[in-house]
Amino acid sequence: MAPWLIVLIAIFATVLVFFALWLFLIAPRARKKALQPFLRPYAHRGLWNADRPENSLAAFCAAAEAGFAIELDVQLAADGTVMVFHDYTLDRVCGRAGKVAELTAAELTEIPLNGVENECIPTFQQVLEAVGGRVPLLIELKGESTNTALVPAVLRELEGYEGLWCMESFNPMLLRAVRRQAPEAVIGLLSSDLIREKRKGNKVLNFALSALLLTFLCRPAFHAWDGHYPNRLALRVGLGWFGAGSFVYTIHKEEDYRAFLTQKTYPIFDGFVPQK
């Protein structure tokens, strides 16, 4: 065999191996039957406005009463109680210093949201009771480390809850813990282009998360992706080749909402009430 042909075969084999490895790393696990009940739009942090703060009981009740499924965020208080709150710090929403993880549930439930006195940071249990299974929940697990203590705490709260729920996270380790502790749960991987956004933190990790190279850790049933960055190759392959469910965030206009629905991509929306 000619030397040039040997080199060509070696190059082709190497490329093939790396391509197969890439597919292994980014492949989701489509579970179309299990995912079907969740394929709908979601009110981002409830149906909130100036009078009903984000992630408040009022916002969740308004969404449930209007028939919209709900996206919400959960994290642990200092005493291990599951709280519903997006940011890790209190300054943006509550106008005061401090971190959720440093305060107890008793302290957090006394803190008003956006200055609305009768709407304080709710516990996850309070939200479950308020929604009462009327609409599906899309629960975002918050966490920036490999600590997965949030997962069993959330699953304990969901024991006996009769409504539909699924989970999502930017952190594949949290989703991996869900897969191990609740194998039948429907999970989705949140993602954005952290490099183009110039996010702080470990650049290698940010690249891996942006390129979905850690998808193999959790094998999600759906991708929930940043609408600003729709053309990432791994995302397109995961949705197109592997058939993962497609959710997009955060949609602020009715026309975009309608356009995504026609593509069978399900909007996580806020800032308006969609026409049904």
JOJO-V833270 format. One line per field, one symbol per residue. phi: phi as a letter, one per 40 degrees, with the letter a starting at -180 (. if undefined). Layout:
BEGIN
phi: ???
END
This chain:
BEGIN
phi: .cdcccccccccccccccccccccccccbcbccccdcccacbccggcbaccbcdfbccccccccccgccbcabbaccccgccbbacccbccccbgachbdccbccdcccbcccfgcdcbbdccccccdcccggcbcbbccccibbccbcccccccccccgccccabbaacccccccccdccadcccbbccaacccccfcchccccccccccfcbdccbfccabbbcccbcbcdcccccccccgccbbbbbcbbdccdccccccfbbcbbagabccc
END
